[in-house]
Amino acid sequence: MRIHILGLGPIGCLVAYHLRRTLPARHPITIIHKTQRMAVMARQAGNIITMETSGVTITANDFDQETADPHDEMLPVRNSKSTSTNPAFAPKSNVTTPIESLIVCVKAHKTLTAIRDLLPRISKDSTIVLVQNGMGVYEHLIQNLFRNQEQRPHFVLASVNHGAWLKEYLHVVHAGAGDLTFGIVPDYHGRQFEASLPDLNLDDITPNTHNDPSANHYLSLRNTIAALSSLSVLNTSWKSMYDTHMTMRRKVVVNAVINPLTALLNCRNGDVLAHKSGQNICRNVCQEASNAFQAQWKSELKDASNAGHDVGDAQFPEALSAASLVLECKRVAELTRFNYSSMLMDVRRARDTEILFLNGYLLGLGRKHNIYMPANNLLMNMMDLRSRIPLLS
Ligand SMILES: CC(C)(CO)C(=O)C(=O)O
């Protein structure tokens, strides 16, 4: 199987590095550079990814390379009088081979455009793994790129909380060990990927025999889950979609507190909850998020009950209570106290941020269920202002 990695930030590099060192060489790994310039830089540096932990660096090599923007080479002549018949305008990268497995580590707000460029190579037999901060990216893709359920690729959603940063292009520092949880989005055909719960079994995706008439359709999904599961160094675990969603909801709240506050205040993660005022904001954001989750929970139970399912006396999960979310924010702020959040880094580099998929996602949920969310709304507006008013150096 060939795996493509899209997005070579810290997490993309970490995943690519460990996949290359873990999987046998017969499984090629292609890293997709954003621009030709980056591809050239990578080639000059020996086509390697360097991983650094506690000052020790190790490299992985033998990556195949592609460039995401096929028109990138046009840039130097874009303002000339040349026409599209000029050979200088011809796309340099015309890779058309189908993509089996695509691990997407670009930022939430960049995902749609990044995947759109690869659409001709993605089919219903491909598997896309979404590894990024935030929630709502999958829904965004479905609405805009993959409306036809029958033609949709397989989707895996992942939540990652490793601490990592890039020292330079393709040189990642693994600063804090965490884990990587992932789950398979239910498919149109209703295949029971989680049939063996409480255990999960690759054979439920497609058995490793010749008995499954749909084996070809599910092979990339099975292989992708197997490859991710083999990364024990990254503490990867395949979980049910229910558990994966739970992890993602808790993480989106943590990011909705720490990321905008650090970006607005230009401070480290540890600083925001070290003071009473920061704790108050955190409590309000968590309370609002919990209210929205609870309203969503009730509405889903009602739907399930209307559809004739026995919902018994299902209780709202304690893990989504405001108190538990506050504790999680404190835990992560403490664990990553010396880090600069990804949103602060985006602001410093004058880049767009993931706010729409963090507080924006929570606000969307609140709107749907009529929950008043002033703290999240204020953070959203403040971040909007932040992106319009550059940081003074
Ligand atoms: C948890 C946190 C805040 C760690 O820095 C993070 O995920 C981010 O920076 O995006």
The ligand as an ORCA input file, in Angstrom:
! r2SCAN-3c Opt
* xyz 0 1
  C      -3.110     21.837     23.226
  C      -2.410     22.925     22.483
  C      -2.895     24.258     22.955
  C      -0.945     22.759     22.799
  O      -0.167     23.805     22.379
  C      -2.657     22.765     21.022
  O      -3.215     21.783     20.581
  C      -2.291     23.816     20.027
  O      -1.368     24.590     20.252
  O      -2.947     23.842     18.976
*
